[in-house]
Amino acid sequence: MTSNAAAPFRHGLLSISAAAVAWGAGGAVAALLMRTSGLGPVAVCCWRFGVAALCLALLPAGAPRAGRAGPRRGTARTDAGRAGTGRTDAGRTDAGRTDAGRGTAVLTGLGLAVSQCSYFGSVHYAGLGLGTLVTIGAGPVLTSLGAHLLLGEHLTRRALAAVTLALAGLAVLVAAPAAGPRPVLGVTLAVLAGAGQSALTLWARGGSARAGTGAFTTGLLCLLPLAAVQGVVPTAGEPAVTGAALLFLGTVPTLLAYRWYFTGLAAVPGAMAAVLVLLEPATAAVIGVLFLGEPVTAALPVGSALLLAAIAALARG
């Protein structure tokens, strides 16, 4: 791999790794909120999307518009004067792009709503460590298989070895006891969350998914009715701490992390991305032990070392 080609690849590795660490921290913050604020999994996820959408809406108007492609005024007038159809063709092109963008935002938002709400549910019912591990553990297998079948990506020996090493690390970590009240339900939700995240990864590798205002707003609107039944307003805890936690959850592991992730996917194959995301459960497991009182087992350092070895193998590729 030449230096010119390696730079975007390594930048992609760094972007996805940063997103995974942010997601692991976000899971810990969500677990803390569900313990102290009186909010349930759906409500926390709803706040997450709402804060992210609001932050994007408050950005300067010039930034989003700069990326829009459109005909120059002079070109449109010339075409209209010569053939009488230039303005109509431009209008159709812009309308098609607008419809495609809306469809992308809706589908991305639905995928985010399913995966993130299921993930927070798994954390609530199975504990931060186990819920995160099972959610992400399904990623390498589902994403690698989907990338091979749907996108035609070939799995190299290094990638296969890294996936195997990563799954071995997960097997060791999952052997730890569950910290949640209903581990079976939590694991079921974790598998659903893993499937949703894998689908988003494959769709983003195909160049479609975007984490924008429309996607987060769609996720918010999908979850708002359920959150209203469950309770959207925090009923316990310190208001300042709860507000800071919700702000962090909506910005770092949501607004920023998904942008980092989708940017990294432009240069990193789906199978490699699925292994890099395993930094999330490692981060969550460490935070769960250090700050949330989840049980410490001998499997934690062994499993985490295997995950880091898998990531190092990919980074050398």
C-alpha positions in Angstrom: 0.0 0.0 0.0 1.6 3.3 -1.1 1.8 6.3 1.3 -0.8 8.3 -0.7 -3.2 5.4 -0.6 -2.4 4.6 3.1 -3.2 8.1 4.4 -7.0 8.0 3.8 -7.1 4.4 5.0 -5.4 5.2 8.3 -7.5 8.3 8.7 -10.6 6.1 8.2 -9.2 3.7 10.9 -8.7 6.6 13.3 -12.2 8.0 12.6 -14.0 4.7 13.2 -11.9 4.0 16.3 -12.8 7.4 17.7 -16.5 6.8 17.0 -16.3 3.4 18.7 -14.7 4.8 21.9 -17.3 7.6 21.9 -20.1 5.1 21.6 -18.7 3.1 24.5 -18.7 6.2 26.7 -22.2 7.0 25.5 -23.5 3.6 26.6 -22.1 4.3 30.0 -23.7 7.7 30.2 -27.0 6.2 29.1 -26.8 3.5 31.8 -26.1 6.2 34.4 -29.1 8.2 33.2 -31.4 5.2 33.4 -30.3 4.6 36.9 -30.5 8.1 38.3 -32.9 10.2 36.3 -36.0 8.1 36.1 -35.8 7.9 32.3 -36.3 4.6 30.5 -34.3 3.4 27.4 -36.7 4.8 24.8 -36.8 8.2 26.5 -33.0 8.4 26.8 -32.7 7.5 23.1 -35.3 10.1 22.3 -33.4 12.8 24.1 -30.2 11.7 22.3 -31.7 12.2 18.9 -33.5 15.5 19.9 -30.2 17.1 21.2 -28.3 16.0 18.1 -31.0 17.4 15.7 -31.2 20.7 17.6 -27.4 21.1 17.5 -27.4 20.5 13.8 -30.3 23.0 13.3 -28.3 25.7 15.2 -25.3 25.4 12.9 -24.7 28.2 10.5 -26.9 27.9 7.5 -24.0 28.2 5.0 -22.3 25.0 6.1 -25.0 22.5 5.0 -25.8 24.4 1.9 -22.2 24.4 0.7 -22.5 20.7 -0.2 -25.5 21.0 -2.4 -25.0 20.7 -6.1 -27.0 22.9 -8.4 -26.8 24.5 -11.8 -25.2 27.9 -12.3 -27.6 30.6 -13.1 -25.9 31.5 -16.4 -26.0 27.9 -17.5 -29.7 27.5 -16.7 -30.5 30.7 -18.7 -28.5 29.7 -21.7 -30.1 26.2 -21.9 -33.6 27.7 -21.4 -32.9 30.2 -24.2 -31.6 27.7 -26.7 -33.9 24.7 -26.2 -36.6 26.0 -23.7 -36.0 22.9 -21.5 -32.9 23.7 -19.4 -34.9 25.1 -16.4 -37.2 22.1 -16.4 -34.3 19.6 -16.5 -32.6 21.4 -13.7 -35.8 21.4 -11.7 -36.3 17.7 -12.2 -32.7 17.0 -11.2 -33.0 19.1 -8.0 -36.4 17.5 -7.2 -34.9 14.0 -7.6 -32.0 14.8 -5.4 -34.3 16.3 -2.8 -36.5 13.2 -2.8 -33.5 10.9 -2.6 -32.1 12.9 0.3 -35.4 12.7 2.2 -35.6 9.0 1.6 -32.1 8.5 2.8 -32.8 10.6 5.9 -35.9 8.6 6.8 -34.3 5.2 6.3 -31.2 6.2 8.2 -33.3 7.6 11.0 -35.4 4.4 11.2 -32.2 2.3 11.4 -30.8 4.5 14.1 -34.0 4.4 16.1 -34.2 0.6 16.0 -30.5 0.0 16.7 -30.0 2.6 19.4 -33.3 2.0 21.3 -32.6 -1.7 21.3 -29.1 -1.1 22.5 -30.2 1.1 25.4 -32.8 -1.5 26.3 -30.1 -4.2 26.3 -27.9 -2.1 28.6 -30.9 -1.6 30.9 -31.9 -5.2 31.1 -28.5 -7.1 30.7 -26.0 -4.5 32.1 -23.6 -2.2 30.2 -20.9 -4.8 29.7 -22.9 -7.7 28.4 -25.4 -5.6 26.5 -22.7 -3.8 24.6 -20.6 -6.9 24.0 -23.5 -8.8 22.5 -24.6 -5.9 20.4 -21.2 -5.3 18.9 -20.3 -9.0 18.9 -22.8 -9.7 16.1 -21.2 -7.0 14.0 -18.1 -8.7 12.5 -20.1 -11.8 11.4 -23.2 -10.0 10.0 -21.3 -7.2 8.4 -18.6 -9.4 6.9 -21.1 -11.7 5.4 -23.3 -8.9 4.2 -20.3 -7.0 2.6 -19.3 -10.2 0.8 -22.8 -11.1 -0.5 -24.2 -7.6 -1.1 -21.2 -5.4 -1.9 -18.8 -7.9 -3.4 -16.0 -7.2 -0.9 -13.4 -9.9 -0.7 -12.2 -11.0 2.8 -8.4 -11.1 3.0 -6.7 -13.6 5.2 -5.7 -10.8 7.6 -9.3 -9.6 7.9 -10.5 -13.2 8.5 -7.8 -13.7 11.1 -8.8 -10.4 12.8 -12.5 -11.3 12.9 -11.6 -14.7 14.4 -9.4 -13.1 17.0 -12.0 -10.5 17.8 -14.8 -13.1 18.2 -12.5 -15.1 20.5 -12.1 -12.0 22.6 -15.8 -11.5 22.7 -16.4 -15.1 23.7 -14.1 -14.6 26.7 -15.8 -11.3 27.7 -19.3 -12.6 27.4 -18.5 -15.3 29.9 -18.6 -12.6 32.5 -21.8 -12.6 34.7 -24.7 -10.3 33.7 -25.3 -7.2 35.8 -28.8 -6.5 34.7 -32.2 -7.7 36.0 -33.4 -9.5 32.9 -30.4 -10.8 30.9 -32.4 -12.9 28.4 -34.5 -9.9 27.3 -31.4 -7.8 27.3 -29.4 -10.2 25.1 -32.4 -10.4 22.6 -32.5 -6.7 22.3 -28.7 -6.6 21.9 -28.9 -9.0 18.9 -31.6 -6.8 17.4 -29.4 -3.7 17.9 -26.4 -5.5 16.4 -28.4 -6.4 13.3 -29.6 -2.8 12.9 -26.1 -1.5 13.3 -24.8 -3.9 10.7 -27.4 -2.9 8.2 -26.5 0.8 8.7 -22.8 -0.1 8.1 -23.5 -1.9 4.9 -25.8 0.8 3.7 -23.2 3.5 4.5 -20.5 1.5 2.6 -22.9 1.6 -0.4 -22.7 5.4 -0.1 -26.3 6.0 1.1 -26.5 6.5 4.9 -25.9 10.0 6.4 -26.1 11.2 9.9 -27.9 14.5 9.4 -30.7 16.6 10.8 -33.3 14.6 8.9 -32.1 11.3 10.1 -32.0 12.4 13.8 -35.4 14.1 13.5 -36.9 10.9 12.0 -35.5 8.8 14.8 -36.9 11.3 17.3 -40.4 11.3 15.8 -40.4 7.5 15.6 -39.6 7.1 19.3 -41.5 10.1 20.7 -44.9 8.3 21.1 -43.3 5.5 23.0 -41.2 7.9 25.1 -44.4 9.9 25.9 -46.0 6.8 27.4 -42.8 5.8 29.2 -42.1 9.4 30.5 -39.9 11.9 28.7 -39.3 14.3 31.6 -36.6 13.3 34.2 -38.2 12.7 37.5 -35.1 12.1 39.7 -31.5 13.0 40.1 -29.7 16.4 39.9 -31.1 18.5 37.1 -27.7 20.0 36.2 -26.0 16.5 36.1 -28.9 15.1 34.0 -28.8 18.0 31.6 -25.0 17.7 31.1 -25.3 14.0 30.6 -28.1 14.4 28.0 -26.1 17.1 26.2 -23.0 14.9 26.1 -25.1 12.0 24.8 -26.6 14.0 22.0 -23.3 15.6 20.8 -20.2 13.3 21.3 -21.5 9.7 20.8 -24.3 10.8 18.5 -23.7 13.9 16.4 -19.9 13.6 16.2 -19.4 9.8 16.4 -21.8 9.0 13.6 -20.1 11.6 11.4 -16.7 10.1 12.2 -18.0 6.6 11.5 -19.6 7.3 8.1 -16.5 9.3 7.1 -14.3 6.4 8.0 -16.4 4.0 6.1 -15.5 5.8 2.8 -12.0 4.4 3.1 -12.4 1.3 5.3 -14.1 -2.0 4.2 -17.1 -3.1 6.1 -15.5 -6.2 7.6 -12.6 -4.1 9.0 -15.0 -1.5 10.3 -17.0 -4.1 12.2 -13.8 -5.2 14.0 -12.7 -1.7 14.8 -16.1 -1.0 16.4 -15.2 -3.7 18.9 -13.4 -0.9 20.8 -16.9 0.1 21.9 -17.5 -2.9 24.2 -14.0 -2.7 25.5 -14.5 0.9 26.5 -17.9 0.2 27.9 -16.6 -2.8 29.9 -13.8 -0.7 31.5 -16.2 2.2 32.3 -18.8 -0.2 33.7 -16.2 -1.7 36.1 -14.6 1.5 37.2 -17.6 3.8 37.6 -20.8 1.7 37.6 -19.9 -1.1 39.9 -20.3 -3.9 37.4 -18.4 -7.2 38.4 -14.7 -7.5 37.7 -13.6 -10.9 36.2 -10.3 -12.3 35.0 -11.8 -12.4 31.5 -11.9 -8.7 31.1 -8.1 -8.1 30.5 -7.8 -11.2 28.4 -10.8 -10.5 26.2 -9.8 -6.8 25.8 -6.3 -7.8 24.8 -7.6 -10.1 22.1 -9.8 -7.3 20.7 -6.9 -4.9 20.7 -4.7 -7.5 18.9 -7.4 -7.8 16.2 -7.5 -4.1 15.7 -3.7 -3.9 15.6 -3.7 -6.6 12.9 -6.1 -4.5 10.8 -4.1 -1.3 11.3 -0.9 -3.0 9.9 -2.9 -4.0 6.7 
